[in-house]
Amino acid sequence: MSETPQQPRAAREPEAPETRARAEIDLGALRANVRALRARVAPRGAQVMGVVKADAYGHGAVPCARAALAAGATWLGTATPYEALALRAAGIDAPVLCWLWTPGGPFRAAVEADVDIAVSGLWALGEVTDAARAAGRPARVQLKADTGLGRNGCLPGDWPRLVGEALKAQAEGLLRVTGLWSHFACADEPGHPSIAAQLDRFHDMLEYAEKAGAEPEVRHMANSPATLTLPDAYFDLVRAGVAMYGISPSPEVGAPADFGLRPVMRLSASVASVKQAPPGLGISYGHHYVTDRETNLALVPLGYADGVPRHASGSGPVLLGGALRTVAGRVAMDQIVLDLGADVVEPGARAVLFGPGDDGEPTAEDWARAAGTIAYEIVTRVGARVPRVYLRERE
Ligand SMILES: *Cc1c(COP(=O)(O)O)cnc(C)c1O
C-alpha cells in the first residue's frame, strides 16, 4: 500500500507530515466503483463520465480523474472552466465536458485545450464562436436541454433557435456539436413523475436536433441516481459523480453496497487532549451540553473550518476507543468534544468521523442524517486544511 501525502494549499515540510487530521482517499475503491458502474451501463452500450467537479467532491480532482480513467471511464466532467483547464494542465488529455459558464469564459482557453463546452443559450454560443475565430480552430460544443430541471439548459421553446444557430456555426466551420444532453431534477426519488416526463421531453428535443442535422458523438442525461436505477436514461454516456466516490445519492435509492460501491474517503483525526471532568461542566460555546457525572472528555481537532457541519452540533457520530460517540455541544471552527463516560483513550488515539464503515465507523450518510443534509455535502465540504492522503494509487 503506497501513501502519498498531498498538500492542497499551504506547503508542508515533507519531513513533518501533518498529524492532526487526514482524509484518506482509497483510489483502489474509486477504481472498483468505476468498474462497477461500467459493468452496469456497458450492456446498454453506454460509457462512463467521471464527474470531478468541486475538487472531485472533496477527494482531489487530479488523482481521482486519473484513477477514473485507469478504470475505464472515457470522459471527465467539471462544472467550472478552471476545473477543466486544471485537468489539462496536469497532462490529462481525455475528453472533458465543462458545463457552468459565465460571460467572459475563458472560452478561448477552453477551445485551445479541446474542452467540450456546454452551451445552454445564445449568449454563450456567441462567445464560443468568437473564441473559435480567435483560436483559429472549431470549438467542441454540447447543447444542453432543460427538460424540466428548471436550472441551467435551454427550454423547449428556445431549442429550435439555439439548435439552428449552432448548426449554422457548425456549417461555417466554427464549431462541432459533439453532444446533446440534459439533467434530471428528481432521479434520487425513484418513481417521481418528473422522471418519465423529462425522459419524454429529452427524446423530443433529441429528435428535433437530429432531424435538423446534428450528429452528436454523445447523448446523455443520467447522473448517479439515474445510473443506479434507470437504464432507460443511459443513452451513450452516464455522468457519475457521487456513486464513483462510493456514496449513495439518497436513502431511497439504496445503500452503496447494494450496487457494489464502496466509500472512498475516510476522515479521521488524532485526539489532542483527554481530561477528567466533574459533573456540571458546560462544554464548548454556548454550553449546550453539560456533563451530568464525573466523566472523560476527548478533544478532537476538527471543526467547521474542516467541513464538520455545525448543524451536527450535539448529533454528529464519531468512532473513538472502540465505541460510537456523539459530538458533545457545539461544533467549533477547529474542534469538537466527545464525552467518553468511564472510557479513557490516550492523546493521539484515532477518532474516525466517517469512512467505509468496516470498523464500525460512521459513514458520510450517517453524518448527513445528523446534520440534516445530503452525503454529497459532507464529503465536498472537507476543507483545504485537511491533507488528502492517497492509498492504492497503483493497481
Ligand atoms: C454534479 C453533476 C452530475 C453528477 O451528479 P451525481 O448525482 O453526483 O452523479 C452530473 N451532471 C451534472 C450536470 C452535474 O452538475
The ligand as an SDF file (V2000), in Angstrom:
LIG
                    3D

 15 15  0  0  0  0  0  0  0  0999 V2000
  -22.9070   17.1980  -10.4080 C   0  0  0  0  0  0  0  0  0  0  0  0
  -23.4960   16.8130  -11.7080 C   0  0  0  0  0  0  0  0  0  0  0  0
  -23.5420   15.4580  -12.0870 C   0  0  0  0  0  0  0  0  0  0  0  0
  -23.1580   14.3310  -11.1640 C   0  0  0  0  0  0  0  0  0  0  0  0
  -24.2000   14.1280  -10.2220 O   0  0  0  0  0  0  0  0  0  0  0  0
  -24.1340   12.8920   -9.2250 P   0  0  0  0  0  0  0  0  0  0  0  0
  -25.5070   12.8000   -8.6610 O   0  0  0  0  0  0  0  0  0  0  0  0
  -23.1090   13.2230   -8.2100 O   0  0  0  0  0  0  0  0  0  0  0  0
  -23.7650   11.7240  -10.0350 O   0  0  0  0  0  0  0  0  0  0  0  0
  -23.9790   15.1530  -13.3560 C   0  0  0  0  0  0  0  0  0  0  0  0
  -24.3650   16.1380  -14.2140 N   0  0  0  0  0  0  0  0  0  0  0  0
  -24.3630   17.4320  -13.8630 C   0  0  0  0  0  0  0  0  0  0  0  0
  -24.8250   18.4510  -14.8500 C   0  0  0  0  0  0  0  0  0  0  0  0
  -23.9410   17.8130  -12.6070 C   0  0  0  0  0  0  0  0  0  0  0  0
  -23.9630   19.1100  -12.2630 O   0  0  0  0  0  0  0  0  0  0  0  0
  1  2  1  0
  2  3  1  0
  2 14  2  0
  3  4  1  0
  3 10  2  0
  4  5  1  0
  5  6  1  0
  6  7  2  0
  6  8  1  0
  6  9  1  0
 10 11  1  0
 11 12  2  0
 12 13  1  0
 12 14  1  0
 14 15  1  0
M  END
$$$$
